[in-house]
Amino acid sequence: MPITPPEAEARAEAILEAERRKPPVSHSRQQSKHSRSKSSRPSGKADGPLSRRQNARSHGLGARVLTALLLAGLLVPAVLYLPQLAWAYLMALLAALAAWEWGALSRLQATGRMIFGLVVFGVCAALILAKPDWITGLNNGDYQAGGEILVYGAAAVFWVLLAPIILKYGWRLARPLTGLPTGLLVIIPTWLAMVQLRTLGSTLFLAILTCVFMADIAAYIVGSVMGRHKLAPQISPNKSLEGALASVLTVVFCGLVLLRHFHFDLLPTSLMTLMFAAFAVLGILGDMLESFFKRQAKLKDSGSLLPGHGGLLDRVDSLCATLPVFALLWFYLRY
């Protein structure tokens, strides 16, 4: 039945009258609703995920710097003042701790890790007792290099030839059968190099260590601030090409400063520059190999001994690759 105009007007007036009789919404209620809607939105300020990551990174950097300062405060007096034999046993103790961590990378349980650490310490102690000239006799005029060349040569073959192949093809080494022999090949030559290179002179030895550590610091800072291009995301997602380049440049710069300060003229400066760059690449390779083992073992760090750094291996992985090869080169040029 059609609606007549008077009826339509009556209905419209009834609707308007009902709207007028509704209680008005107070301004405070509208403001409260608006504030609730705003508070429910994710904030990009202090509590946002980006801010939390930045705070965590700042805290990690602070712990890293503090631990590095404490380590320097312990290492420098030891290098300068400990007798050579005491230094050798101290390095053997650190090698045993590194072996304990390597056991975790090889997926050993606590007992197996302890046994592996004792084995490494026993090997170092046996070499100290059986080969005292390796420890204290390098400065003698009639010293003849011998078995240590084989130790360093095996390490050089591993780092220069085998390690790149392991990383390229992703060999599964994080298990006792293959991981423990690899650990011996990494840790024992590094221990021997730490002991023998100290006889070059405490100041020079500290300068070599500082050069390697400065390269690590430069790579960490530049990679954190400017890193845009991943170096090897399938192995270590946090490492960048920018950080690697900073590491190489730092080693070259520090090496040239050492050449000038200590008046080394064993090789032309241009060739030494290329060698410094090669040592920087070796240091990066050592870092990458340890990250490769940690990734296979599903571990974030090799240990928790050093706050901000992780474990001992996380701090010395670059030294493990560079020092034995440097020692081999030194013996070749000197003897």
Sequence and secondary structure as in RCSB ss.txt:
>XXXX:A:sequence
MPITPPEAEARAEAILEAERRKPPVSHSRQQSKHSRSKSSRPSGKADGPLSRRQNARSHGLGARVLTALLLAGLL
VPAVLYLPQLAWAYLMALLAALAAWEWGALSRLQATGRMIFGLVVFGVCAALILAKPDWITGLNNGDYQAGGEIL
VYGAAAVFWVLLAPIILKYGWRLARPLTGLPTGLLVIIPTWLAMVQLRTLGSTLFLAILTCVFMADIAAYIVGSV
MGRHKLAPQISPNKSLEGALASVLTVVFCGLVLLRHFHFDLLPTSLMTLMFAAFAVLGILGDMLESFFKRQAKLK
DSGSLLPGHGGLLDRVDSLCATLPVFALLWFYLRY
>XXXX:A:secstr
    HHHHHHHHHHHHHHHHHS    HHHHHHHHHHHHHTS  SSTTSHHHHHHHHHHHHHHHHHHHHHHHHHHH
HHHHHHS HHHHHHHHHHHHHHHHHHHHHHTT  HHHHHHHHHHHHHHHHHHHHH HHHHH TTSTT    HHHH
HHHHHHHIIIIIHHHHHHHT    SHHHHHHHHHHHHHHHHHHHHHGGGG HHHHHHHHHHHHHHHHHHHHHHHH
H  SEEETTTEEEEEHHHHHHHHHHHHHHHHHHHHHHT  SS HHHHHHHHHHHHHHHHHHHHHHHHHHHHHT S
SS SSBTTTBSHHHHHHHHHHHHHHHHHHHHHHH 
